[in-house]
Amino acid sequence: MIEVKLDEKEVRTLCLEKIEEHIKKVDSEMLFWDTKELVKRTCMSLSTIQREFFYEPDFPKRKVGGKWYFPVQQTKDFLLKWIEKH
């Protein structure tokens, strides 16, 4: 008979590290968010985004055809600064 004992804290730590690595990898693969992704990442509705910061001149956005795109790193930087003001 084989008995296996696991240190739950160590398993949790390892899992969290792997999840964080995966999130960083996925984030680094995206160059732009579209409007749907911006709504998802901020947990805000589009109307809230438009009311709160969309029209601020330093909010990074580009319209290509009829669709808005947001450079990921610039958008994250903007959002972190924006939330500190509020």
Chimera marker file (.cmm) of the C-alpha trace (Angstrom):
<marker_set name="trace">
<marker id="1" x="0.000" y="0.000" z="0.000" r="1" g="1" b="0" radius="0.5"/>
<marker id="2" x="1.266" y="3.483" z="-0.877" r="1" g="1" b="0" radius="0.5"/>
<marker id="3" x="0.458" y="6.518" z="1.205" r="1" g="1" b="0" radius="0.5"/>
<marker id="4" x="0.961" y="10.028" z="-0.157" r="1" g="1" b="0" radius="0.5"/>
<marker id="5" x="0.963" y="13.124" z="1.996" r="1" g="1" b="0" radius="0.5"/>
<marker id="6" x="0.819" y="16.606" z="0.533" r="1" g="1" b="0" radius="0.5"/>
<marker id="7" x="1.570" y="19.922" z="2.105" r="1" g="1" b="0" radius="0.5"/>
<marker id="8" x="-1.587" y="21.865" z="1.210" r="1" g="1" b="0" radius="0.5"/>
<marker id="9" x="0.124" y="25.247" z="1.559" r="1" g="1" b="0" radius="0.5"/>
<marker id="10" x="2.905" y="24.200" z="-0.807" r="1" g="1" b="0" radius="0.5"/>
<marker id="11" x="0.433" y="22.819" z="-3.352" r="1" g="1" b="0" radius="0.5"/>
<marker id="12" x="-1.563" y="26.062" z="-3.170" r="1" g="1" b="0" radius="0.5"/>
<marker id="13" x="1.590" y="28.150" z="-3.621" r="1" g="1" b="0" radius="0.5"/>
<marker id="14" x="2.677" y="26.111" z="-6.642" r="1" g="1" b="0" radius="0.5"/>
<marker id="15" x="-0.780" y="26.344" z="-8.215" r="1" g="1" b="0" radius="0.5"/>
<marker id="16" x="-0.946" y="30.112" z="-7.732" r="1" g="1" b="0" radius="0.5"/>
<marker id="17" x="2.515" y="30.531" z="-9.268" r="1" g="1" b="0" radius="0.5"/>
<marker id="18" x="1.519" y="28.495" z="-12.341" r="1" g="1" b="0" radius="0.5"/>
<marker id="19" x="-1.739" y="30.437" z="-12.723" r="1" g="1" b="0" radius="0.5"/>
<marker id="20" x="0.132" y="33.737" z="-12.492" r="1" g="1" b="0" radius="0.5"/>
<marker id="21" x="2.647" y="32.573" z="-15.124" r="1" g="1" b="0" radius="0.5"/>
<marker id="22" x="-0.189" y="31.595" z="-17.442" r="1" g="1" b="0" radius="0.5"/>
<marker id="23" x="-1.995" y="34.927" z="-16.958" r="1" g="1" b="0" radius="0.5"/>
<marker id="24" x="1.192" y="36.852" z="-17.729" r="1" g="1" b="0" radius="0.5"/>
<marker id="25" x="1.713" y="34.775" z="-20.854" r="1" g="1" b="0" radius="0.5"/>
<marker id="26" x="-1.843" y="35.358" z="-22.072" r="1" g="1" b="0" radius="0.5"/>
<marker id="27" x="-1.615" y="39.089" z="-21.301" r="1" g="1" b="0" radius="0.5"/>
<marker id="28" x="1.693" y="39.414" z="-23.111" r="1" g="1" b="0" radius="0.5"/>
<marker id="29" x="0.216" y="37.785" z="-26.215" r="1" g="1" b="0" radius="0.5"/>
<marker id="30" x="-2.492" y="40.440" z="-26.576" r="1" g="1" b="0" radius="0.5"/>
<marker id="31" x="-1.472" y="43.723" z="-28.166" r="1" g="1" b="0" radius="0.5"/>
<marker id="32" x="-4.919" y="45.283" z="-28.330" r="1" g="1" b="0" radius="0.5"/>
<marker id="33" x="-8.242" y="44.983" z="-26.596" r="1" g="1" b="0" radius="0.5"/>
<marker id="34" x="-11.463" y="45.623" z="-28.425" r="1" g="1" b="0" radius="0.5"/>
<marker id="35" x="-14.458" y="47.218" z="-26.701" r="1" g="1" b="0" radius="0.5"/>
<marker id="36" x="-15.802" y="43.856" z="-25.541" r="1" g="1" b="0" radius="0.5"/>
<marker id="37" x="-12.456" y="42.983" z="-23.920" r="1" g="1" b="0" radius="0.5"/>
<marker id="38" x="-12.184" y="46.435" z="-22.299" r="1" g="1" b="0" radius="0.5"/>
<marker id="39" x="-15.623" y="45.951" z="-20.737" r="1" g="1" b="0" radius="0.5"/>
<marker id="40" x="-14.597" y="42.490" z="-19.518" r="1" g="1" b="0" radius="0.5"/>
<marker id="41" x="-11.215" y="43.577" z="-18.107" r="1" g="1" b="0" radius="0.5"/>
<marker id="42" x="-12.559" y="46.608" z="-16.253" r="1" g="1" b="0" radius="0.5"/>
<marker id="43" x="-15.762" y="44.945" z="-15.015" r="1" g="1" b="0" radius="0.5"/>
<marker id="44" x="-17.593" y="48.087" z="-16.140" r="1" g="1" b="0" radius="0.5"/>
<marker id="45" x="-20.420" y="48.539" z="-18.597" r="1" g="1" b="0" radius="0.5"/>
<marker id="46" x="-19.704" y="50.397" z="-21.811" r="1" g="1" b="0" radius="0.5"/>
<marker id="47" x="-21.912" y="53.287" z="-20.697" r="1" g="1" b="0" radius="0.5"/>
<marker id="48" x="-19.910" y="53.607" z="-17.443" r="1" g="1" b="0" radius="0.5"/>
<marker id="49" x="-16.636" y="53.534" z="-19.370" r="1" g="1" b="0" radius="0.5"/>
<marker id="50" x="-17.910" y="56.231" z="-21.710" r="1" g="1" b="0" radius="0.5"/>
<marker id="51" x="-19.182" y="58.371" z="-18.844" r="1" g="1" b="0" radius="0.5"/>
<marker id="52" x="-16.074" y="58.010" z="-16.660" r="1" g="1" b="0" radius="0.5"/>
<marker id="53" x="-13.012" y="58.102" z="-18.917" r="1" g="1" b="0" radius="0.5"/>
<marker id="54" x="-13.532" y="57.143" z="-22.571" r="1" g="1" b="0" radius="0.5"/>
<marker id="55" x="-13.550" y="60.739" z="-23.781" r="1" g="1" b="0" radius="0.5"/>
<marker id="56" x="-10.563" y="61.870" z="-21.706" r="1" g="1" b="0" radius="0.5"/>
<marker id="57" x="-7.876" y="63.061" z="-24.148" r="1" g="1" b="0" radius="0.5"/>
<marker id="58" x="-5.138" y="60.875" z="-22.634" r="1" g="1" b="0" radius="0.5"/>
<marker id="59" x="-7.189" y="57.659" z="-22.784" r="1" g="1" b="0" radius="0.5"/>
<marker id="60" x="-5.420" y="55.526" z="-25.444" r="1" g="1" b="0" radius="0.5"/>
<marker id="61" x="-7.807" y="54.462" z="-28.181" r="1" g="1" b="0" radius="0.5"/>
<marker id="62" x="-7.776" y="54.068" z="-31.945" r="1" g="1" b="0" radius="0.5"/>
<marker id="63" x="-10.722" y="53.633" z="-34.254" r="1" g="1" b="0" radius="0.5"/>
<marker id="64" x="-10.065" y="51.324" z="-37.202" r="1" g="1" b="0" radius="0.5"/>
<marker id="65" x="-13.005" y="51.127" z="-39.540" r="1" g="1" b="0" radius="0.5"/>
<marker id="66" x="-15.986" y="51.083" z="-37.224" r="1" g="1" b="0" radius="0.5"/>
<marker id="67" x="-14.258" y="49.343" z="-34.340" r="1" g="1" b="0" radius="0.5"/>
<marker id="68" x="-12.340" y="50.761" z="-31.358" r="1" g="1" b="0" radius="0.5"/>
<marker id="69" x="-9.014" y="49.249" z="-30.285" r="1" g="1" b="0" radius="0.5"/>
<marker id="70" x="-7.089" y="49.900" z="-27.091" r="1" g="1" b="0" radius="0.5"/>
<marker id="71" x="-3.332" y="49.208" z="-26.790" r="1" g="1" b="0" radius="0.5"/>
<marker id="72" x="-3.120" y="46.823" z="-23.819" r="1" g="1" b="0" radius="0.5"/>
<marker id="73" x="-0.145" y="48.202" z="-21.888" r="1" g="1" b="0" radius="0.5"/>
<marker id="74" x="-1.032" y="51.870" z="-22.404" r="1" g="1" b="0" radius="0.5"/>
<marker id="75" x="-4.631" y="51.169" z="-21.426" r="1" g="1" b="0" radius="0.5"/>
<marker id="76" x="-3.588" y="49.333" z="-18.257" r="1" g="1" b="0" radius="0.5"/>
<marker id="77" x="-1.266" y="52.216" z="-17.310" r="1" g="1" b="0" radius="0.5"/>
<marker id="78" x="-4.049" y="54.741" z="-17.899" r="1" g="1" b="0" radius="0.5"/>
<marker id="79" x="-6.570" y="52.744" z="-15.872" r="1" g="1" b="0" radius="0.5"/>
<marker id="80" x="-4.225" y="52.403" z="-12.902" r="1" g="1" b="0" radius="0.5"/>
<marker id="81" x="-3.639" y="56.173" z="-12.877" r="1" g="1" b="0" radius="0.5"/>
<marker id="82" x="-7.351" y="56.849" z="-13.367" r="1" g="1" b="0" radius="0.5"/>
<marker id="83" x="-8.435" y="54.669" z="-10.451" r="1" g="1" b="0" radius="0.5"/>
<marker id="84" x="-5.908" y="56.348" z="-8.135" r="1" g="1" b="0" radius="0.5"/>
<marker id="85" x="-7.620" y="59.696" z="-8.805" r="1" g="1" b="0" radius="0.5"/>
<marker id="86" x="-10.990" y="58.315" z="-7.722" r="1" g="1" b="0" radius="0.5"/>
<link id1="1" id2="2" r="1" g="1" b="0" radius="0.2"/>
<link id1="2" id2="3" r="1" g="1" b="0" radius="0.2"/>
<link id1="3" id2="4" r="1" g="1" b="0" radius="0.2"/>
<link id1="4" id2="5" r="1" g="1" b="0" radius="0.2"/>
<link id1="5" id2="6" r="1" g="1" b="0" radius="0.2"/>
<link id1="6" id2="7" r="1" g="1" b="0" radius="0.2"/>
<link id1="7" id2="8" r="1" g="1" b="0" radius="0.2"/>
<link id1="8" id2="9" r="1" g="1" b="0" radius="0.2"/>
<link id1="9" id2="10" r="1" g="1" b="0" radius="0.2"/>
<link id1="10" id2="11" r="1" g="1" b="0" radius="0.2"/>
<link id1="11" id2="12" r="1" g="1" b="0" radius="0.2"/>
<link id1="12" id2="13" r="1" g="1" b="0" radius="0.2"/>
<link id1="13" id2="14" r="1" g="1" b="0" radius="0.2"/>
<link id1="14" id2="15" r="1" g="1" b="0" radius="0.2"/>
<link id1="15" id2="16" r="1" g="1" b="0" radius="0.2"/>
<link id1="16" id2="17" r="1" g="1" b="0" radius="0.2"/>
<link id1="17" id2="18" r="1" g="1" b="0" radius="0.2"/>
<link id1="18" id2="19" r="1" g="1" b="0" radius="0.2"/>
<link id1="19" id2="20" r="1" g="1" b="0" radius="0.2"/>
<link id1="20" id2="21" r="1" g="1" b="0" radius="0.2"/>
<link id1="21" id2="22" r="1" g="1" b="0" radius="0.2"/>
<link id1="22" id2="23" r="1" g="1" b="0" radius="0.2"/>
<link id1="23" id2="24" r="1" g="1" b="0" radius="0.2"/>
<link id1="24" id2="25" r="1" g="1" b="0" radius="0.2"/>
<link id1="25" id2="26" r="1" g="1" b="0" radius="0.2"/>
<link id1="26" id2="27" r="1" g="1" b="0" radius="0.2"/>
<link id1="27" id2="28" r="1" g="1" b="0" radius="0.2"/>
<link id1="28" id2="29" r="1" g="1" b="0" radius="0.2"/>
<link id1="29" id2="30" r="1" g="1" b="0" radius="0.2"/>
<link id1="30" id2="31" r="1" g="1" b="0" radius="0.2"/>
<link id1="31" id2="32" r="1" g="1" b="0" radius="0.2"/>
<link id1="32" id2="33" r="1" g="1" b="0" radius="0.2"/>
<link id1="33" id2="34" r="1" g="1" b="0" radius="0.2"/>
<link id1="34" id2="35" r="1" g="1" b="0" radius="0.2"/>
<link id1="35" id2="36" r="1" g="1" b="0" radius="0.2"/>
<link id1="36" id2="37" r="1" g="1" b="0" radius="0.2"/>
<link id1="37" id2="38" r="1" g="1" b="0" radius="0.2"/>
<link id1="38" id2="39" r="1" g="1" b="0" radius="0.2"/>
<link id1="39" id2="40" r="1" g="1" b="0" radius="0.2"/>
<link id1="40" id2="41" r="1" g="1" b="0" radius="0.2"/>
<link id1="41" id2="42" r="1" g="1" b="0" radius="0.2"/>
<link id1="42" id2="43" r="1" g="1" b="0" radius="0.2"/>
<link id1="43" id2="44" r="1" g="1" b="0" radius="0.2"/>
<link id1="44" id2="45" r="1" g="1" b="0" radius="0.2"/>
<link id1="45" id2="46" r="1" g="1" b="0" radius="0.2"/>
<link id1="46" id2="47" r="1" g="1" b="0" radius="0.2"/>
<link id1="47" id2="48" r="1" g="1" b="0" radius="0.2"/>
<link id1="48" id2="49" r="1" g="1" b="0" radius="0.2"/>
<link id1="49" id2="50" r="1" g="1" b="0" radius="0.2"/>
<link id1="50" id2="51" r="1" g="1" b="0" radius="0.2"/>
<link id1="51" id2="52" r="1" g="1" b="0" radius="0.2"/>
<link id1="52" id2="53" r="1" g="1" b="0" radius="0.2"/>
<link id1="53" id2="54" r="1" g="1" b="0" radius="0.2"/>
<link id1="54" id2="55" r="1" g="1" b="0" radius="0.2"/>
<link id1="55" id2="56" r="1" g="1" b="0" radius="0.2"/>
<link id1="56" id2="57" r="1" g="1" b="0" radius="0.2"/>
<link id1="57" id2="58" r="1" g="1" b="0" radius="0.2"/>
<link id1="58" id2="59" r="1" g="1" b="0" radius="0.2"/>
<link id1="59" id2="60" r="1" g="1" b="0" radius="0.2"/>
<link id1="60" id2="61" r="1" g="1" b="0" radius="0.2"/>
<link id1="61" id2="62" r="1" g="1" b="0" radius="0.2"/>
<link id1="62" id2="63" r="1" g="1" b="0" radius="0.2"/>
<link id1="63" id2="64" r="1" g="1" b="0" radius="0.2"/>
<link id1="64" id2="65" r="1" g="1" b="0" radius="0.2"/>
<link id1="65" id2="66" r="1" g="1" b="0" radius="0.2"/>
<link id1="66" id2="67" r="1" g="1" b="0" radius="0.2"/>
<link id1="67" id2="68" r="1" g="1" b="0" radius="0.2"/>
<link id1="68" id2="69" r="1" g="1" b="0" radius="0.2"/>
<link id1="69" id2="70" r="1" g="1" b="0" radius="0.2"/>
<link id1="70" id2="71" r="1" g="1" b="0" radius="0.2"/>
<link id1="71" id2="72" r="1" g="1" b="0" radius="0.2"/>
<link id1="72" id2="73" r="1" g="1" b="0" radius="0.2"/>
<link id1="73" id2="74" r="1" g="1" b="0" radius="0.2"/>
<link id1="74" id2="75" r="1" g="1" b="0" radius="0.2"/>
<link id1="75" id2="76" r="1" g="1" b="0" radius="0.2"/>
<link id1="76" id2="77" r="1" g="1" b="0" radius="0.2"/>
<link id1="77" id2="78" r="1" g="1" b="0" radius="0.2"/>
<link id1="78" id2="79" r="1" g="1" b="0" radius="0.2"/>
<link id1="79" id2="80" r="1" g="1" b="0" radius="0.2"/>
<link id1="80" id2="81" r="1" g="1" b="0" radius="0.2"/>
<link id1="81" id2="82" r="1" g="1" b="0" radius="0.2"/>
<link id1="82" id2="83" r="1" g="1" b="0" radius="0.2"/>
<link id1="83" id2="84" r="1" g="1" b="0" radius="0.2"/>
<link id1="84" id2="85" r="1" g="1" b="0" radius="0.2"/>
<link id1="85" id2="86" r="1" g="1" b="0" radius="0.2"/>
</marker_set>
